[in-house]
Amino acid sequence: MESRIANDSSTGQADRSAPADAVRHSAHGTTFTIPEGAPPAFHLLAKPTGAICNLDCAYYFFLYKEVFYPGSKFRMSDDVLEAYIRQLIE
């Protein structure tokens, strides 16, 4: 059976013995199974470039910048988002 590399949540070390269809447990307590032959997982980080953010952090460095761009939605269009993710996974 094919193996996948996963991190052991208790040690942070790579678990190279887990079969591809092994049960995994997320940090949020949910349980899921990764089917054999599934593509590897990936992470995505998008840095904000506008004045508006849906996280509403108190320390956000773009606070009050919206006055410089009146009428702007400060949101990535769905087409740009799709192209961004497609380029990431290809």
N, C-alpha and C positions, 0 to 999 in steps of 0.2 A: 504494500500500500504506500502511496506517495506521502511524503512528509512535508509539512509547511513549518516555517519558522514563526513562532509566536513567543511573546514575552510572558513569563510566569509573573503574575501580578504580585506575588509575595516577595519575590527576590529581584525582579526586574531583569533576570537573566533569560537569554534565548532558550526556548524549549524546542529542541530539534527532533524530539521523538514523537511529537503529537501527529497522529494521522490526519490527512486532509479533511476527513469528515468528522473530526473530533468535536465534542461539545466545547464551546467557549463561554466564558462568563465575562460580561462587561463590567466596567467600573460602576455602572448604575444598577447592578444586580440582575440584569436581564440575562437569560441564557439563549444562545443561538448555536446553530450548527453551520459550519462552513463546508459546503459540498465539495467532493473531490473534483479537481479540475477547475475550481473557481479561480478567477483572476486574483492577483495579489491586491491587498487593501492599499489605499493611498490616502494621504492627508492633503488638505488644501488650506492655504493661508492667503487671504486677500487683504492687503493693507488698505485702509480707508483713504480716499483721496478727496473727500468732500466734507462739507460742514455738518451734514446730517448723518446720524448713525442710529440704528434701531436698538443698540445696546444701552444708550443713554448713560455712559460712564461719567462720573463727576470729574475725573482727571483728563477727559478727552481733549487733545491738543487742538482740535478744530472748532471748539465751542466759539460761538459768536462770529464765525467767518461767513455765515450765510448772508450777512448784510452786503458782502462784496459781490454776490451773485444773485441778485433778485430774480425771482421767477424760476430758478433752477430747482429741479427735483432732487439733485445730488444722488441719484440712484443709477445703477448699471441697468441698461435695458436687458430684456430677456435674451435678445439676439447676441449681445456682447457676452452675457453670462454663459450662454450655450457654447459660443466659440472658445471662451476662456477655458471651460472645463474640457471640451473636446480636445483642445491643444495639449492640455495637461496629461490626459490619459492616452494620447496617441504616441 
